[in-house]
C-alpha cells in the first residue's frame, strides 16, 4: 500500500493537471507534489529518454540493471517493454534479472555498461579503471550521459521505495530516437 498518495489531478495547478490527465503513469502523481520541481524534472527525465547520444539499448540495459539492483519492480515493469522495443532480447532481460551481466547474450560493450552500472549502484561510484575503460569505449559525453541516467533512475527507485508506490502495468511510450545531427 502506498505511503503517499499521488496528487489528485483535479486539485493540481495548471499545467500539472494537464500532464497528469494525459498520462496514466502513477509516478507522475507522486512527483507532482513537488510542484516547483515537477516540470523541470519532467523535462530532464524526457531528455534522458529522448535526446541523448547514448544508444537507447545501452540506456535501457542500464536502467534495467538499476531496477534489478535497487529491487524496483515499478521501474523494471515500465522499462522491460521499452528495452524490448529498442532491441533487448528476452535472454538479455533474463540475464539482468538473474544478475548475470557476464552472460553471452551481451556483447562486450553491453557487459561493460552493465558492470559499470553495478559499480555505481552498489559502491556509490565506479572505480578509476572502470571509468577509463568505459570512456575509451563510449567517449566522455556518453559516459556522462550514462551516469546521468543511472543517477536519475537510482533516485527514482528510492522515491518509489520510500513512497510505497506499487508497480503498475507498463505505460509504453517509446521515446523516438533523436535524429542524427
N, C-alpha and C positions, 0 to 999 in steps of 0.2 A: 504494500500500500504506500502511495506517495506520502512523503513527509510535508511537502509543499505542493499545493495545487497550482496548476497553471492559471495565468490571469484570464479572466472572463473577457473574451473579445469585445463584448458589448460595453464593458466598462473601460476598455483600453482607449487611450487617446489616439486620434488620427496622427500619423499614418500607421501606427502599430496595429490598430484594428484591421486595417486593410490587409496587412501581411498575415495576421492570424486567421482572418476569414478566408484567405486564399490558400491556406496550407493546412494539412492535417497532421503535420509534424509536431508532436506533443512537446518536444524540446523547446520549440519557439515560445510556447506559452509560459514556460519557466523563465527563460532568458528575458522575456518581455517585462518581467517585474523590475528589471534594471533599465528603466525607461531611457535614461540618457545614454546608456551604453548599447542599447538594443540595435539601433540602425547601424552604427559603426561596426559592431560585432558581426552583424548580418552581411555587410559589405565585405568585411575582411574574410569571413568564412566562405562567401561566394567566390572571392578572388582566389582563395586556396583551391577551390574545386574547379575553377573555370579558366584561370588566366596564368597559370604557371608554365614555365619552360619544362619543368619536371614532367616526365612521361606519366600519363594518367594511370597506367598499370602499376608503375612503381609507387605512385602516391597511394593507390588503393591497397596494395600489398602492405605498405607501411601502416595504413590506418587499421587494417585487419590485425596486424601484429600488435598495435597499441590496444585495440579492443580485446584481443586474447590475453595479453599480459596484464591488463587492468581489469580483466574479468567484466567487461562492459557488454552485456548481452544486447543492450539497446543499440550501441554503435555497431556491434557485429551484425545484427539483424538488418540495419539500414545499409551497411556497406558491403555485405555479402553480394547482394544483387548488383550493386554498382560495379564491384570488382569483376563480376562475371561479364557485365556489359562492356567493360573496357578490355576484356581479353583474359582474365584469370580463369584458369581451368579448375575443374572440380578437385583434381589432385592437389593443386596448389593451395586451395582453400582448406582442404582437409589436412594438409601438412602444417599449415599455420595453426589450425585448431589443435593439432596434436603436439605443437611445439617443436616441429621438425623442420627448421629453416634450412637445414643442410640437405633436404630432400632433392633427389634427382629431377623432380618436377620443376625446379627453379634453375635458371641459368646463373652464371657467376655473378652478374650484376645484381640480379634479384636477391641472391643469397647475401651479398654484401649489404644491400639496403636492409634486409631483414635482421641481419646480425647487428648492424649499426643501430637500428631502431631498438633492438633488445637492450643494447648497452645504455642508450639514452634513457629508456624507461626504467630499467632495473637498477642502474648505477647512478642515475642522475645526470650523467654526461658520458659521451663517448670518449675513449682514450685517444691520445695523440696519434697512435698508429692507425686506428680506425678512421679518424678524420682525414689523415693523409691518403689512405687507400681510396676512400670514397671521393675525396676531392680530385684525385688523379682520374678516377673513373667518370665522374659526373661534371666536374668543374665546380668552381666556387659558388656560382649562382644557384645551381640545382642542389648543392649541398645545403645551402642556407634555406632554400625553399623547403627541402625535406625536413630540416629542423623546425621550421615554422609549422608545417603540417603535423609533425609528431607532437610538438608542444601544444598546439591547439587541441588536438584530439585527446591528449592526456588531460588537459584542463576540462574538456567537455566530459570525459569519463568521470572525473572527480565530482563535477557538478551533478551529473546524473546519479552517481552513487550516493552522494550526500542528500540530495533532494528525494531520493527514492523513486525516481521516475522509472516506470516499468517499460519493458520492451513493448514495441508495437509492431504491427505488420509493416513491411517495408513501404516507404513512400519514395518510389523510384522516380527521380527527375534527373536523368543522366545529364551531367554537365557537358555541353558541347566542347569539343577540342578547340583551343584557341587557334585562330588562323595564323599561318606562318607569316612572319613579317617580311 
